[in-house]
Amino acid sequence: MNDAMIEVEGLRKSFGKKAAVADVSFSVPGGTVLGLLGPNGAGKTTVINCLSTLLRPDAGRVTVAGHDVLGDPAAVRASISLTGQFAAVDQVLTGRQNLVLFGRLLRLSRREAGERATELLSRFDLLEAGDKAVKEYSGGMRRRLDLAAALVVPRPVLVLDEPTTGLDPRSRHAMWRVVRDLRAEGVTVLLTTQYLEEADRLADAIVVIDKGRVIATGTPDELKDKVGTTMCEVRLDDDAARERALGELRGQWTDATESDGAIVVPGGDARTLTEIVRRLADTGIEADNVALRRPTLDDVFFALTGRGAAEPGRSGTSGEVARAAR
């Protein structure tokens, strides 16, 4: 295992009397992808802003590529690339002009910046659109250009804060391919996302935070195993029938939950699923679909936090500092 490229120990950050991050610790080995997950308001963006020097931690120790964020913030910034939730490219300039601009700002020569722009446009499948104004780009194209801009000067650590929010499935999968390629090249990636399938597909390890604290760590499979080896899922399209069914099943399976139009009962086997269907039939409720499946990270989320990744936190940090420009 490579040495840690990101280390966070006892991180704390408050805004006034509100603790956005109460106690967070984790490390990211070199050349791996860490998924930092949590409901809205859990403190994910505050953690990212602290480790990228956009915010000053109140307590704890944070290092990036061996550099302390407080002791040597300039070295941290020179080791990290960051993309936020919203594309930070100029809408009037062309894609190529944007990349050349970033290259020049990062002290590449005009020739080097131009060559790097062509290379990145090709890599992100934007070569044909490279000389069009960014305002003509689709959302997925803008996000790809934003990530390309973060990579104009290669750096060992890449932080992606919800990079595929709002993208269509095709664009999302294209971004996944890029992240996998970067990891294969040895880049260390810290990823926050509300798409749990994304974390499942990309992350070597996952840290789940809620209310500013780490509540679970492990590989995707390790976290799923904590929920159970199988899940019984009963889907009912009618809202009233689903509510009745959930109340009925909780009489015997107290850990039954509702998720995305389905009732999920952790654990069990085919016999359990048959018993669930029979019990509902006895009360006049007919399921539209039943299945026995392996747990997903969505199930892990509900088990750990009692809500989904995109739901607002009960003690969220809606006042987190706005992102600074790259």
C-alpha positions as CSV (number, residue, x, y, z in Angstrom):
1,M,0.0,0.0,0.0
2,N,1.3,3.4,-0.9
3,D,1.9,6.1,1.7
4,A,-1.1,8.3,2.4
5,M,-1.4,11.3,0.1
6,I,-4.2,12.9,2.1
7,E,-4.4,12.7,5.9
8,V,-7.1,14.2,8.1
9,E,-6.9,13.9,11.8
10,G,-9.4,15.3,14.3
11,L,-10.6,18.0,11.9
12,R,-13.0,20.6,13.4
13,K,-14.6,23.6,11.8
14,S,-17.4,25.8,13.1
15,F,-19.3,28.8,11.7
16,G,-20.3,30.9,14.7
17,K,-21.8,28.4,17.2
18,K,-22.6,25.9,14.5
19,A,-20.1,23.0,14.2
20,A,-20.0,22.1,10.5
21,V,-17.3,19.5,11.1
22,A,-17.1,18.2,14.7
23,D,-14.5,15.4,14.4
24,V,-13.4,13.9,11.1
25,S,-10.4,11.7,10.5
26,F,-9.4,9.6,7.5
27,S,-6.5,9.0,5.1
28,V,-6.2,8.3,1.4
29,P,-3.4,6.1,0.1
30,G,-1.6,7.3,-3.0
31,G,-3.2,6.2,-6.3
32,T,-6.6,5.3,-4.9
33,V,-10.1,6.8,-4.9
34,L,-11.8,7.7,-1.6
35,G,-15.5,8.3,-1.7
36,L,-16.5,10.9,1.0
37,L,-20.3,10.4,1.5
38,G,-22.9,12.0,3.6
39,P,-26.4,13.6,3.5
40,N,-26.7,17.2,2.5
41,G,-25.3,19.3,5.3
42,A,-23.2,16.6,6.7
43,G,-20.0,18.6,6.3
44,K,-18.4,17.2,3.1
45,T,-17.8,20.5,1.4
46,T,-16.4,22.0,4.6
47,V,-13.9,19.2,4.8
48,I,-12.9,19.8,1.2
49,N,-12.5,23.5,1.7
50,C,-10.3,22.9,4.7
51,L,-8.0,20.4,3.0
52,S,-7.7,22.6,-0.1
53,T,-6.8,25.7,2.0
54,L,-10.1,27.6,1.2
55,L,-11.0,27.5,4.9
56,R,-8.8,27.5,7.9
57,P,-9.5,24.5,10.3
58,D,-10.3,25.4,13.9
59,A,-8.5,22.2,15.1
60,G,-6.9,19.0,13.9
61,R,-4.2,18.3,11.4
62,V,-4.6,18.1,7.6
63,T,-1.8,17.2,5.2
64,V,-1.8,16.8,1.4
65,A,1.1,15.2,-0.3
66,G,3.0,15.5,2.9
67,H,2.4,19.3,3.2
68,D,0.4,20.8,6.2
69,V,-2.5,23.0,5.1
70,L,-1.6,25.5,7.9
71,G,2.2,25.2,7.8
72,D,2.7,25.3,4.0
73,P,-0.6,26.1,2.3
74,A,1.2,27.2,-0.9
75,A,2.7,23.7,-1.3
76,V,-0.7,22.1,-0.7
77,R,-2.2,24.3,-3.5
78,A,0.6,23.2,-5.8
79,S,-0.2,19.6,-5.1
80,I,-3.9,19.6,-5.6
81,S,-6.5,20.1,-8.4
82,L,-10.1,20.9,-7.4
83,T,-13.4,21.0,-9.2
84,G,-16.5,22.2,-7.5
85,Q,-20.2,21.4,-8.1
86,F,-20.5,24.1,-10.7
87,A,-18.3,24.5,-13.8
88,A,-15.8,27.4,-13.4
89,V,-15.1,28.0,-17.0
90,D,-15.7,31.2,-19.0
91,Q,-18.9,31.0,-21.1
92,V,-17.8,33.5,-23.7
93,L,-14.4,32.0,-24.4
94,T,-14.0,28.8,-26.5
95,G,-13.1,25.6,-24.8
96,R,-9.5,25.8,-26.2
97,Q,-9.2,29.5,-25.0
98,N,-10.3,28.5,-21.5
99,L,-7.7,25.8,-21.3
100,V,-4.9,28.0,-22.7
101,L,-5.9,30.7,-20.2
102,F,-5.6,28.3,-17.3
103,G,-2.3,27.1,-18.6
104,R,-0.9,30.7,-18.9
105,L,-2.2,31.5,-15.4
106,L,-0.3,28.4,-14.2
107,R,2.9,29.7,-15.9
108,L,3.0,27.5,-18.9
109,S,4.5,29.1,-22.0
110,R,2.2,30.0,-24.8
111,R,3.3,26.9,-26.8
112,E,3.1,24.6,-23.8
113,A,-0.4,25.9,-23.0
114,G,-1.6,25.4,-26.5
115,E,-0.2,21.9,-26.8
116,R,-1.7,20.9,-23.4
117,A,-5.1,22.4,-24.5
118,T,-5.1,20.2,-27.6
119,E,-4.1,17.1,-25.6
120,L,-6.9,17.6,-23.0
121,L,-9.6,18.5,-25.6
122,S,-8.8,15.2,-27.3
123,R,-8.7,13.2,-24.1
124,F,-12.1,14.6,-23.0
125,D,-13.7,14.1,-26.4
126,L,-14.0,17.9,-26.9
127,L,-11.7,18.3,-29.9
128,E,-14.4,19.1,-32.4
129,A,-16.1,21.5,-30.0
130,G,-12.8,23.1,-28.9
131,D,-13.2,26.2,-31.0
132,K,-16.8,26.8,-30.1
133,A,-17.9,29.2,-27.3
134,V,-18.6,27.4,-24.0
135,K,-22.1,28.9,-23.9
136,E,-22.9,26.5,-26.8
137,Y,-21.8,23.4,-24.8
138,S,-24.1,21.0,-23.1
139,G,-24.0,20.5,-19.4
140,G,-21.9,17.3,-19.8
141,M,-19.5,19.0,-22.1
142,R,-19.0,21.9,-19.6
143,R,-18.3,19.5,-16.8
144,R,-15.7,17.7,-18.9
145,L,-14.1,21.0,-19.8
146,D,-14.1,22.0,-16.1
147,L,-12.3,18.8,-15.2
148,A,-9.9,19.2,-18.1
149,A,-9.1,22.7,-16.8
150,A,-8.2,21.2,-13.4
151,L,-5.7,18.9,-15.1
152,V,-3.9,21.5,-17.3
153,V,-0.9,21.1,-14.9
154,P,-0.8,17.5,-13.6
155,R,-0.9,17.3,-9.9
156,P,-0.8,14.2,-7.6
157,V,-4.1,14.9,-5.8
158,L,-7.5,15.5,-7.5
159,V,-10.5,16.6,-5.4
160,L,-13.9,16.2,-7.1
161,D,-16.9,17.8,-5.3
162,E,-20.0,16.2,-6.8
163,P,-18.6,16.3,-10.3
164,T,-21.5,14.6,-12.1
165,T,-24.4,16.5,-10.4
166,G,-27.1,17.1,-13.1
167,L,-25.4,15.2,-15.8
168,D,-27.2,12.7,-18.0
169,P,-26.2,9.0,-17.7
170,R,-23.9,9.1,-20.8
171,S,-22.0,12.1,-19.5
172,R,-21.8,10.6,-16.1
173,H,-20.3,7.4,-17.4
174,A,-17.8,9.4,-19.5
175,M,-16.6,11.1,-16.3
176,W,-16.3,7.8,-14.5
177,R,-14.0,6.6,-17.3
178,V,-11.8,9.6,-16.8
179,V,-11.6,9.1,-13.1
180,R,-10.6,5.5,-13.6
181,D,-7.9,6.5,-16.1
182,L,-6.5,9.1,-13.6
183,R,-6.3,6.5,-10.8
184,A,-4.5,4.1,-13.2
185,E,-2.0,6.9,-13.8
186,G,-1.3,7.1,-10.0
187,V,-3.4,10.2,-9.2
188,T,-5.1,10.2,-5.8
189,V,-8.7,11.1,-5.9
190,L,-11.1,12.4,-3.2
191,L,-14.6,12.2,-4.5
192,T,-17.9,13.5,-3.0
193,T,-21.1,12.5,-4.6
194,Q,-24.8,12.0,-4.0
195,Y,-24.9,9.3,-6.6
196,L,-24.2,6.2,-4.5
197,E,-23.8,4.0,-7.5
198,E,-21.0,6.3,-8.6
199,A,-19.1,5.8,-5.3
200,D,-19.8,2.0,-5.6
201,R,-18.3,1.9,-9.1
202,L,-15.3,4.2,-8.5
203,A,-14.2,4.2,-4.8
204,D,-11.6,1.9,-3.4
205,A,-12.7,3.0,0.1
206,I,-15.6,5.0,1.5
207,V,-15.9,7.4,4.5
208,V,-19.5,8.2,5.6
209,I,-20.0,11.4,7.6
210,D,-23.1,12.7,9.3
211,K,-23.6,15.8,11.4
212,G,-19.9,16.5,11.0
213,R,-18.6,13.2,12.3
214,V,-17.4,10.0,10.7
215,I,-20.0,7.3,11.2
216,A,-18.6,4.5,9.0
217,T,-15.5,3.6,7.0
218,G,-14.6,0.6,4.7
219,T,-14.7,-0.7,1.2
220,P,-18.1,-0.6,-0.6
221,D,-18.4,-4.4,0.0
222,E,-17.5,-4.1,3.7
223,L,-20.1,-1.5,4.2
224,K,-22.8,-3.5,2.4
225,D,-21.9,-6.6,4.5
226,K,-22.7,-4.6,7.7
227,V,-26.3,-4.2,6.4
228,G,-26.7,-7.9,5.5
229,T,-25.9,-10.3,2.8
230,T,-29.4,-10.0,1.2
231,M,-32.3,-7.6,1.1
232,C,-36.0,-8.4,0.5
233,E,-37.6,-5.7,-1.7
234,V,-41.3,-5.3,-2.2
235,R,-42.4,-2.6,-4.7
236,L,-45.9,-1.1,-4.6
237,D,-46.7,1.7,-7.0
238,D,-49.7,2.9,-5.0
239,D,-48.6,5.3,-2.2
240,A,-51.5,4.5,0.1
241,A,-50.9,0.7,-0.3
242,R,-47.2,1.1,0.3
243,E,-47.8,3.0,3.5
244,R,-50.3,0.3,4.7
245,A,-47.8,-2.4,3.8
246,L,-45.0,-0.7,5.6
247,G,-47.0,-0.5,8.8
248,E,-48.1,-4.1,8.4
249,L,-44.5,-5.4,7.9
250,R,-43.0,-3.4,10.7
251,G,-45.1,-5.4,13.1
252,Q,-42.8,-8.3,12.4
253,W,-39.7,-6.8,10.7
254,T,-39.0,-3.6,12.7
255,D,-36.1,-2.6,10.5
256,A,-38.2,-2.4,7.3
257,T,-37.8,0.9,5.5
258,E,-39.2,2.7,2.5
259,S,-36.8,3.7,-0.3
260,D,-37.6,5.0,-3.8
261,G,-41.1,3.5,-4.0
262,A,-40.2,0.2,-2.5
263,I,-40.2,-1.4,1.0
264,V,-36.9,-2.9,1.9
265,V,-36.4,-5.5,4.7
266,P,-32.7,-6.2,5.5
267,G,-31.6,-9.8,5.7
268,G,-33.7,-12.8,5.1
269,D,-33.9,-15.3,2.2
270,A,-36.4,-16.6,-0.3
271,R,-38.5,-18.1,2.5
272,T,-38.6,-14.6,4.2
273,L,-39.7,-13.0,0.9
274,T,-42.4,-15.6,0.5
275,E,-43.6,-14.9,4.1
276,I,-43.7,-11.2,3.4
277,V,-45.8,-11.6,0.2
278,R,-48.2,-14.0,2.1
279,R,-48.6,-11.6,5.0
280,L,-49.4,-8.7,2.7
281,A,-51.9,-10.9,0.7
282,D,-53.7,-11.8,3.9
283,T,-54.4,-8.1,4.5
284,G,-55.5,-7.5,0.9
285,I,-52.3,-5.9,-0.4
286,E,-50.8,-7.2,-3.6
287,A,-47.2,-6.3,-4.5
288,D,-46.4,-5.1,-7.9
289,N,-42.9,-6.6,-7.8
290,V,-40.8,-8.6,-5.3
291,A,-37.1,-9.4,-5.3
292,L,-34.3,-10.8,-3.3
293,R,-31.1,-8.8,-3.9
294,R,-27.7,-7.8,-2.5
295,P,-27.5,-4.6,-0.5
296,T,-26.6,-1.4,-2.2
297,L,-24.9,1.7,-0.8
298,D,-28.3,3.3,-0.7
299,D,-29.3,0.6,1.8
300,V,-26.1,1.4,3.8
301,F,-27.1,5.0,3.8
302,F,-30.6,4.4,5.1
303,A,-29.2,2.0,7.7
304,L,-26.6,4.5,8.9
305,T,-28.4,7.8,8.7
306,G,-32.1,7.0,8.4
307,R,-32.3,9.1,5.2
308,G,-31.0,9.2,1.6
309,A,-27.8,10.9,0.4
310,A,-29.7,13.8,-1.2
311,E,-32.0,14.6,1.7
312,P,-31.2,17.6,3.9
313,G,-29.6,16.8,7.2
314,R,-31.5,17.4,10.4
315,S,-28.5,19.3,11.7
316,G,-27.2,20.3,8.4
317,T,-24.7,23.1,7.6
318,S,-26.7,25.1,5.0
319,G,-24.6,28.1,5.8
320,E,-21.3,26.5,4.6
321,V,-19.0,29.0,3.0
322,A,-19.5,29.4,-0.7
323,R,-16.9,27.9,-3.0
324,A,-14.0,30.1,-4.1
325,A,-13.0,30.2,-7.7
326,R,-10.2,27.8,-8.7
